[in-house]
Amino acid sequence: MALSRRLTSRLFAGLLGGILAAALPVVPALAQAASAPVAREFPRDIVPSKIILVGDSTTAVIGGWGPSFCARHVTSFAACLNLARGGRSSRTYMQERSWELALHEAEVPGYQHTWMLIQFGHNDQPGKTRSTELAEEFPGYIRRYVEDARRAGAIPVLVTPLTRRMFENGRLINDLEPWAEAVRRVAAETGALLIDLHASSYAAVQAMGEEEANRFAQLPPGAQATRQQPAAATEVNVTPTAVPKLSFDRTHLGTRGADYFAAMVARLLAEEVPDMRGLLVLQPDPTAPAP
């Protein structure tokens, strides 16, 4: 028994010694490999573009398709800036100097292309203090947006106004068509790029029907509207985060509606503005027939 244990010990020692002897040449090799310099990458300059959104609440944050478009439908090679503002018409957006701010953004150097997506019409309709006259004034302002954008070195893309979602006897009311047609005419006269969001959104909402279209609102039908809270001081004098005003209506968009129409805008741009395709993240059209 003792002899057997001695033989086993000697055999184990021999094996261990062999393993260590084989491993010793590897250790310096590994150390040498770890210390060897790695060839560094020297990337080419990026070729970025910029997309600026201009319009009213149906494009703006908290109510429009713009936030979802910038967040989910452009690549990292495009800076996407949403300068749309709620309650503005083509006239008041310009007169309050929001357009001037947008033009300054368009003049920022360093971008291969700067695209300006321009959508107005909802607040240009009559009966409001911000309205414009349809025959001459509204198209005159849209034409000026095109001309100013080009002078700033940007590429204007006119967007016909997003449809409202009001039905009567099962038929979608087409109350924004005259303003959409005015935008189409300006695009034709000036040679500006155009995406017909009104026609596409009208067809889609008519096809889905009123019940499904109501899901695009900020709150369900009959829900109590939230009220924007006034700023109030705290014990550390920090202004609290604003609480947005949300409601059920058939013009503005909740998250579901914003995602749906942002995807539509991206698809329309890919079709009508080929130079933008490489900047866009597209999602399949849910209404398209299966191949």
C-alpha positions in Angstrom: 0.0 0.0 0.0 2.8 2.4 0.9 4.6 1.5 -2.3 1.5 2.2 -4.3 1.1 5.6 -2.7 4.7 6.5 -3.4 4.3 5.5 -7.1 1.1 7.6 -7.4 2.8 10.6 -5.9 5.7 10.3 -8.2 3.4 10.0 -11.2 1.4 13.0 -10.2 4.5 15.1 -9.7 5.8 14.1 -13.1 2.6 15.0 -14.8 2.5 18.4 -13.0 6.0 19.1 -13.9 5.3 18.4 -17.6 2.3 20.7 -17.6 4.3 23.5 -16.1 7.2 23.0 -18.5 4.8 23.2 -21.4 3.1 26.3 -20.1 6.2 28.3 -19.3 6.9 29.3 -22.9 3.3 30.4 -23.4 3.4 32.9 -20.5 6.0 35.3 -22.1 4.2 35.0 -25.4 0.9 36.0 -23.9 2.6 39.0 -22.1 4.2 40.0 -25.4 0.9 39.9 -27.2 -0.8 41.9 -24.5 1.8 44.6 -24.8 1.9 44.7 -28.6 0.5 48.0 -30.0 -2.9 47.8 -31.6 -3.4 49.6 -34.9 -5.7 52.5 -34.2 -8.6 53.4 -36.4 -8.6 56.8 -38.2 -12.2 57.3 -39.3 -13.3 59.5 -42.2 -15.2 62.6 -41.4 -18.9 62.1 -41.0 -21.3 63.6 -43.5 -24.2 64.7 -41.3 -27.5 66.3 -42.2 -30.1 68.2 -40.3 -33.9 68.1 -40.3 -35.8 71.0 -38.9 -39.6 70.7 -38.2 -41.7 73.8 -38.5 -45.4 74.0 -37.9 -48.3 74.0 -35.4 -49.4 71.6 -32.6 -50.0 68.7 -34.9 -46.2 68.6 -35.5 -45.1 70.0 -32.1 -44.3 68.2 -28.8 -47.3 67.0 -26.8 -49.8 66.7 -29.6 -48.0 66.2 -32.8 -46.1 63.6 -34.9 -42.8 65.4 -34.7 -41.4 64.0 -31.4 -41.9 60.4 -32.6 -40.4 61.2 -36.0 -37.3 62.7 -34.5 -36.9 59.9 -31.9 -37.7 56.8 -34.0 -37.4 57.6 -37.7 -34.1 59.2 -38.3 -30.6 57.8 -38.1 -27.8 59.1 -35.9 -26.4 60.8 -39.1 -29.3 63.4 -39.0 -29.8 66.0 -36.3 -33.6 66.3 -35.9 -34.8 69.6 -34.4 -38.5 70.1 -33.7 -39.3 73.8 -33.7 -43.1 73.5 -34.3 -45.2 75.4 -31.8 -48.8 74.8 -30.8 -51.5 77.4 -31.7 -49.5 79.0 -34.5 -50.7 79.8 -38.0 -48.4 80.4 -41.0 -48.7 84.1 -40.1 -48.2 84.1 -36.4 -45.3 81.7 -36.5 -43.5 84.1 -38.7 -44.6 87.3 -36.9 -43.5 86.1 -33.4 -40.1 85.4 -34.9 -40.1 81.7 -34.4 -39.3 81.4 -38.1 -36.3 83.7 -37.6 -35.0 81.3 -35.0 -35.6 78.3 -37.4 -33.6 80.1 -40.1 -30.7 80.7 -37.8 -30.7 77.0 -37.1 -30.7 76.3 -40.9 -27.6 78.5 -41.3 -25.5 76.6 -38.8 -22.5 75.2 -40.7 -21.2 71.7 -40.8 -24.1 69.9 -42.4 -24.2 68.4 -45.9 -27.9 69.1 -46.2 -30.4 70.9 -44.0 -34.0 70.0 -44.7 -36.9 72.1 -43.4 -40.3 70.3 -43.1 -43.0 73.0 -43.1 -46.6 72.2 -42.2 -49.4 74.8 -41.6 -53.1 75.0 -42.1 -55.0 74.1 -39.0 -54.7 77.5 -37.3 -55.0 79.3 -40.6 -58.7 78.3 -40.9 -61.2 81.1 -40.3 -62.8 82.0 -37.0 -59.6 82.5 -35.0 -57.5 85.6 -34.2 -54.5 83.9 -35.8 -56.3 83.0 -39.1 -55.1 83.9 -42.6 -57.2 84.6 -45.7 -57.1 81.5 -47.9 -57.0 82.8 -51.4 -53.9 85.0 -51.2 -52.6 85.4 -47.7 -52.0 81.8 -46.7 -50.3 80.8 -50.0 -48.3 84.0 -49.8 -46.9 83.0 -46.4 -46.2 79.4 -47.6 -44.3 80.8 -50.6 -42.3 83.0 -48.3 -41.3 80.0 -46.1 -40.0 78.3 -49.3 -38.0 81.4 -50.4 -36.6 82.2 -47.0 -35.5 78.6 -46.4 -33.7 78.5 -49.7 -31.9 81.8 -49.0 -30.7 80.3 -45.7 -29.2 77.4 -47.6 -31.8 74.9 -46.6 -34.0 72.6 -48.7 -37.7 73.2 -47.9 -40.2 70.3 -47.9 -43.8 71.4 -47.8 -46.1 69.1 -45.9 -49.9 69.3 -46.4 -51.8 69.5 -43.1 -52.5 66.3 -41.2 -56.2 65.4 -41.4 -58.6 65.9 -38.5 -60.5 62.8 -37.3 -64.1 64.1 -37.2 -66.7 61.8 -38.8 -70.3 62.5 -39.9 -72.6 59.6 -40.8 -69.5 57.3 -41.1 -67.7 59.7 -43.4 -64.5 61.6 -42.4 -65.0 65.3 -42.7 -62.5 66.8 -45.1 -62.4 70.3 -43.7 -58.6 70.9 -44.4 -58.6 70.0 -48.1 -58.7 73.7 -49.3 -55.5 74.5 -47.3 -53.9 71.3 -48.5 -54.6 72.2 -52.1 -53.2 75.7 -51.5 -49.9 74.1 -50.3 -49.8 71.8 -53.3 -50.2 74.8 -55.7 -47.3 76.6 -54.0 -45.1 73.6 -54.3 -45.9 73.3 -58.0 -45.3 77.0 -58.6 -42.0 77.2 -56.7 -40.7 73.7 -57.5 -40.5 72.9 -53.8 -40.5 69.3 -52.6 -43.9 68.2 -51.2 -45.2 65.3 -49.2 -49.0 65.0 -49.2 -49.6 64.1 -45.6 -53.2 65.3 -45.8 -54.2 62.9 -48.6 -52.4 60.0 -47.1 -53.7 60.6 -43.5 -57.2 61.2 -44.8 -57.3 58.0 -46.7 -55.9 56.0 -43.8 -58.3 57.5 -41.2 -61.3 57.0 -43.4 -60.4 53.4 -44.0 -59.9 52.6 -40.3 -63.1 54.3 -39.1 -64.1 56.5 -36.2 -63.6 54.0 -33.4 -60.0 53.1 -34.3 -59.2 56.8 -35.1 -60.3 57.8 -31.6 -57.4 55.7 -30.2 -55.0 58.3 -31.7 -56.1 61.0 -29.2 -54.2 61.9 -26.1 -56.9 60.6 -23.8 -59.9 58.2 -24.4 -63.3 59.6 -25.2 -65.0 60.9 -22.1 -61.8 61.2 -20.1 -61.4 64.2 -17.8 -58.9 66.6 -19.4 -55.8 67.4 -17.4 -55.0 71.1 -16.7 -51.6 72.7 -17.1 -50.3 73.3 -13.6 -48.9 76.8 -12.7 -45.3 76.8 -11.5 -45.0 76.8 -7.7 -42.0 77.4 -5.4 -40.7 74.5 -3.4 -38.6 74.3 -0.2 -35.4 74.4 -2.4 -36.8 77.0 -4.9 -36.8 74.5 -7.8 -39.5 75.0 -10.4 -41.4 71.7 -10.7 -41.7 69.9 -14.1 -44.7 71.3 -16.0 -47.8 69.1 -16.3 -49.1 69.2 -19.9 -52.7 69.9 -20.7 -54.1 66.7 -22.3 -57.6 66.0 -23.6 -59.6 63.9 -26.0 -60.1 65.7 -29.3 -59.9 64.7 -32.9 -57.0 67.0 -34.0 -54.1 66.4 -31.6 -52.2 63.1 -31.1 -51.4 60.9 -28.2 -48.5 58.5 -28.3 -50.2 56.0 -30.5 -51.3 58.6 -33.0 -47.9 60.3 -33.0 -46.2 57.0 -33.7 -48.6 56.1 -36.5 -48.4 59.4 -38.4 -44.6 59.8 -37.8 -44.1 56.5 -39.5 -46.3 57.7 -42.4 -44.3 60.9 -42.7 -41.1 58.9 -42.9 -42.5 56.6 -45.7 -43.7 59.6 -47.7 -40.3 61.3 -47.4 -38.6 58.1 -48.6 -40.9 58.1 -51.6 -40.9 61.8 -52.5 -37.4 62.9 -51.4 -34.9 60.2 -52.5 -31.9 62.1 -51.1 -33.4 61.6 -47.6 -33.8 57.9 -47.7 -30.4 57.1 -46.2 -31.4 59.2 -43.1 -34.7 57.6 -42.5 -35.8 54.6 -40.4 -38.8 53.1 -42.0 -41.6 50.9 -40.6 -43.9 48.9 -42.8 -47.3 50.4 -43.7 -49.8 48.6 -41.5 -52.5 49.2 -44.1 -50.5 47.8 -47.0 -51.7 44.4 -48.4 -49.4 41.4 -47.6 -47.1 40.4 -50.5 
